[in-house]
Amino acid sequence: MKSLRWLTWVLVLFLWGCTRLTLDNYNKITMGMDYTAVTALIGTPKTCDDVMGMRHCHWGDDKSGVDISFAGNKVLLFSAENLQ
């Protein structure tokens, strides 16, 4: 029973450490891609602000991350900093 519990914790920690916010996934983002496709690719954003029909979202933290601006639910601008 202890080994099953240990294996479960190892799996949880492994999956928690896995992130979809990678340089490879960032390079798959294209102009015009919709919000749903972006979140399926790199996950849920940390923050989003909606102003005058534009949505600006940020994934990551202060050291590395992705910023994407959407107009009409489609990617208009995107940039990344320190992704690996």
N, C-alpha and C positions, 0 to 999 in steps of 0.2 A: 504494500500500500504506500509506503514511503517513497519507493522508486517512481510510482505513478505521479505522486504529488510533485516530486522533484522534476520529472520530465515535463509536467504541465508548466511549472515555473520557468524552466529553460525555454520552452516554446513561447510563452508569453513575453519574456524578455527579448527573445530574438525578434519576434514580430513587432514589438514596440520600437526596437532599434531600426527597423526597416522603414525607409521613407520613400515616398514616390517623388519627392522634390529633389531630383537629380539633374545634372547637366544633360544627360541623354534624354530625359523626358522633356526638359525645357526646350531642347532643340527640335522637338516634335510640334511645338506650338506654332501656329501659322496665323497670319492676318485673316480675319473673317471667321475664325473658329468660334463656336458659340460657348457660352459660359459653362453649360453642362458638360461639354466635351473636355474643356480645360480642367474642371474639377475631377472628372473621371481620370484624367491623365496625371495630375499632380496633387490631388487631394483638395480638401476644404481649406479656403483661405483663412489666415489668422484674423484679418480685418478686411472690411469693405466699407467704402463710403459712397453714397449715391448723391450726386449733385447735378441738377439740371439735365437729367436724362443720361448722364455719364456715370459709370460705376468704376471706381478705382479700388483694386484689391491687392493685398500683400500676403505673400506666403513666406514663411521663414521667421528669422529673428533680426536683431540689429547687425549681426556680423555677416550673414548671408541670407539671400532670399530672392524672390521674384516679385516684381510689380507689374500688374497688367491693368490697362484701362480698356473698358468695354463701352461701346456706343451701340445702342439698339441690340444689346445682348451679344454682340460680336466683338472679337478682339480688334482693337484699334492700334494700341501701342503696347509694347512689352519690353521689359529689361530684366537682367539678372545681375547679381553681385556675389562673387565668391562661391559659386556653386562648384561642386566636385562630382 
